[in-house]
Amino acid sequence: MNTPEEQPSPAEALARTRAAAKKMTAALDEDQEPEPDEPLGWQPVWKRPRKPKSKAAKKEELRKQRRRLRDAGRRRLAAGQSRRPRSRQNRIGNAAARRDARALSRVRHSNAWLW
């Protein structure tokens, strides 16, 4: 811990703080807004200036998106119609049939003797 003799006076500390604050604001202000004709280096996507897309570019993007979604739908349909065995839950459709299946399963798995 500093002794009172080593500590700077409050006025001196305040002056040093103000000088440091001026330096910091100057450092922060520079390079904030690049000149319009100055070439930009790499920038993350969210800092890049937006370029409006042409109508053709928009249409092309939508065409690709529709194609992607259509292909995904076809894949989903093909997966649904594949010949993999379905789970019991899917095969037994209504609640009554499910109840019957549950009761049968209980009888089948119980160790009670059937006479």
C-alpha positions as CSV (number, residue, x, y, z in Angstrom):
1,M,0.0,0.0,0.0
2,N,1.2,3.5,-0.8
3,T,2.1,5.8,2.0
4,P,0.5,9.3,1.9
5,E,3.9,10.8,0.9
6,E,4.1,8.6,-2.3
7,Q,0.6,9.3,-3.4
8,P,0.2,12.2,-6.0
9,S,-1.9,15.2,-5.1
10,P,-5.5,15.0,-6.2
11,A,-5.0,17.9,-8.6
12,E,-2.0,16.2,-10.3
13,A,-3.9,12.9,-10.6
14,L,-6.8,14.7,-12.2
15,A,-4.6,16.4,-14.7
16,R,-3.0,13.1,-15.6
17,T,-6.4,11.5,-16.0
18,R,-7.6,14.2,-18.3
19,A,-4.5,14.0,-20.5
20,A,-4.9,10.2,-20.7
21,A,-8.6,10.6,-21.6
22,K,-7.7,13.0,-24.4
23,K,-5.2,10.5,-25.8
24,M,-7.8,7.7,-25.6
25,T,-10.5,9.7,-27.4
26,A,-8.0,10.6,-30.1
27,A,-7.0,7.0,-30.5
28,L,-10.6,5.9,-30.7
29,D,-11.6,8.6,-33.2
30,E,-9.0,7.7,-35.8
31,D,-9.9,5.0,-38.3
32,Q,-13.5,5.0,-37.3
33,E,-14.8,6.1,-40.7
34,P,-12.6,5.3,-43.6
35,E,-12.4,7.7,-46.6
36,P,-14.8,6.7,-49.4
37,D,-12.0,6.2,-51.9
38,E,-9.8,4.4,-49.5
39,P,-9.6,0.6,-50.2
40,L,-11.0,-1.4,-47.3
41,G,-9.1,-4.4,-45.9
42,W,-10.9,-7.5,-44.7
43,Q,-14.0,-6.7,-42.6
44,P,-16.5,-9.0,-40.9
45,V,-19.8,-9.4,-42.7
46,W,-21.7,-7.2,-40.3
47,K,-19.4,-4.2,-40.8
48,R,-19.3,-4.4,-44.6
49,P,-21.2,-1.7,-46.5
50,R,-24.4,-3.1,-48.0
51,K,-24.6,-3.4,-51.8
52,P,-28.1,-3.5,-53.2
53,K,-28.7,-6.6,-55.3
54,S,-29.8,-6.3,-58.9
55,K,-33.2,-7.8,-59.8
56,A,-31.5,-10.6,-61.7
57,A,-29.4,-11.5,-58.7
58,K,-32.5,-11.6,-56.4
59,K,-34.4,-13.8,-58.9
60,E,-31.4,-16.1,-59.2
61,E,-31.2,-16.4,-55.4
62,L,-34.9,-17.1,-55.1
63,R,-34.6,-19.7,-57.9
64,K,-31.8,-21.5,-56.0
65,Q,-33.8,-21.4,-52.8
66,R,-36.9,-22.8,-54.4
67,R,-34.8,-25.6,-56.0
68,R,-33.2,-26.4,-52.6
69,L,-36.6,-26.5,-50.9
70,R,-38.1,-28.6,-53.6
71,D,-35.2,-31.1,-53.5
72,A,-35.6,-31.3,-49.7
73,G,-39.3,-32.0,-50.0
74,R,-38.6,-34.8,-52.5
75,R,-36.0,-36.3,-50.1
76,R,-38.5,-36.2,-47.3
77,L,-41.2,-37.8,-49.4
78,A,-38.8,-40.6,-50.5
79,A,-37.8,-41.1,-46.8
80,G,-41.4,-41.4,-45.8
81,Q,-42.1,-44.0,-48.5
82,S,-39.0,-46.1,-48.0
83,R,-39.5,-49.7,-47.1
84,R,-38.0,-49.5,-43.6
85,P,-40.2,-51.2,-41.0
86,R,-42.3,-48.6,-39.1
87,S,-42.4,-48.4,-35.3
88,R,-45.3,-50.0,-33.5
89,Q,-46.5,-46.6,-32.5
90,N,-47.0,-45.6,-36.1
91,R,-48.7,-48.8,-37.1
92,I,-51.3,-48.8,-34.4
93,G,-53.3,-45.8,-35.4
94,N,-56.2,-45.2,-33.0
95,A,-56.3,-45.1,-29.3
96,A,-58.6,-48.2,-29.0
97,A,-56.1,-50.3,-31.0
98,R,-53.3,-48.9,-28.9
99,R,-55.1,-49.9,-25.7
100,D,-55.7,-53.4,-27.0
101,A,-52.1,-53.8,-28.0
102,R,-51.0,-52.6,-24.5
103,A,-53.3,-55.1,-22.8
104,L,-52.1,-57.9,-25.0
105,S,-48.6,-57.0,-24.3
106,R,-49.2,-57.0,-20.6
107,V,-50.7,-60.5,-20.8
108,R,-47.9,-61.7,-23.0
109,H,-45.1,-60.4,-20.7
110,S,-46.8,-61.3,-17.4
111,N,-45.8,-64.5,-15.7
112,A,-49.4,-65.4,-14.8
113,W,-50.4,-68.9,-16.0
114,L,-53.2,-69.1,-18.5
115,W,-55.4,-72.2,-18.0
